[in-house]
Amino acid sequence: MNKTLVILLCFALILRLVTILFSGPAILTPQAQQNLDAFAYNQLAVSLMNGNGFINGEGRAFRPPLYPFFLAAVYLFTGVENFIAVRVVQTIVSTATVGLLFLLARKMAGQRAGMIAAVMSSIYPYFVYFVPEITSETLFLFLFVLAILLLCWGRDPLKHFLAGVALGLSALCRSNVLIFAPFAAIWVLLKDLLNKTRAFKLAILYLLGLVLVVAPWLVRNYIVLHGEIVPISTNSGFNMALGFSSRSQHLSLPQADSLLAKVPTMGLSEAEADRFYRSSMIAAFVSEPILAAHIALRKVVHFWSPFVRNQGVIVTLMGFLAFVPVVVLAFAGTLGCWNSKANRDLLVLFFFNFLSASGQAALTLPNIRLWIPMVDPLLIVLAGAGVAVIYSKWSDMWTRCQCRIALSPPRLTSSSRESANAKTRSHHHH
């Protein structure tokens, strides 16, 4: 392994460990319980440890299962609610993600691009910030980047199958990634049009890996929810209503606010409530299409904005200073890599990811916890390529300038010109 990369990974690990030392209190304090996701994940993990199954006050399938099982696995070896141990494990997972981003950027634009991407991801504020948080971002980020890397790694059938497995695990961590899954299958078919049989085989293997991972949880949900077909979780309808309500800090649909107040009092099961949310929101879209489209567009704009809302001046400024340079360099990397057929294929996959993430933001919540794990790692890969492209072009320009200087005749000073003229006159005189 490259010595510089090893040093960089050690630095990323130390930085994250230091962050843990200065992180906030455990999630069970009254202040920390405001993070409802962390509190709910811990409840589910403790329920699993106590032998009560995957259940808490929200229901049996409201949240994706992988992160609570991840917490339960850490608790099994280190003790229940050992949040320090969770944070240390997440430090290792986050550091491993830095290595994956190095490999992905190196594949796209060479060693220099890989090193730049590793440097960026090792210090990227949002990646570091989520390490001590008892939330699913760090684990999801690792699994999602692993899935993208395996998809991009040539035409090996095993790697495509494992890519499906990794994407299935990331879906069990955060179910919204399922929107990207069909885009990835289409990409596998499109990237090998000259050999359609092979492309079809690779797409089937990718989908097989995905289905084999997700199917057991679907069967479990079918059993515990009494015949309801729920692939992963029952929160999609709620998130849709929340994203179009006044709680999301945007222009809102009145129907969304009334739904959020009404549904909890209707006595529906969690699967029935999920269906009712979705069907009611679709009806609201149909009844007010212009307002719904306007809100969705505003959410997409907010999704790509470098300004983080409602997070304080320091966090907002930090997000702006981190995100904007990455986007600018990613744009340069996109332009620089477009001429290569292999890189163009990767860019199409990245574009599919950005498109699916934007669609999710339009339909649900455009918050940083959505775009950081799905969008930022690929932007950092493109930014690494951008730096490599800029360096290469600057180096070529400098080399050409040096060659021109070396090949051009020496310029004569005024005294040299007078001496040469005197010699010429002397020669003509003789």
Secondary structure as UniProt FT lines:
FT   HELIX           3..21
FT   TURN            27..28
FT   TURN            30..31
FT   HELIX           32..34
FT   HELIX           36..49
FT   TURN            50..51
FT   TURN            57..58
FT   HELIX           66..78
FT   TURN            80..81
FT   HELIX           83..109
FT   HELIX           111..123
FT   HELIX           125..129
FT   TURN            130..132
FT   HELIX           137..152
FT   TURN            154..155
FT   HELIX           157..173
FT   HELIX           175..179
FT   HELIX           180..190
FT   TURN            191..194
FT   HELIX           196..224
FT   TURN            225..226
FT   HELIX           236..243
FT   HELIX           246..248
FT   HELIX           254..262
FT   HELIX           263..265
FT   TURN            266..267
FT   HELIX           270..287
FT   HELIX           289..304
FT   TURN            309..310
FT   HELIX           313..337
FT   TURN            338..339
FT   HELIX           341..363
FT   HELIX           368..374
FT   HELIX           376..407
FT   HELIX           414..429
//
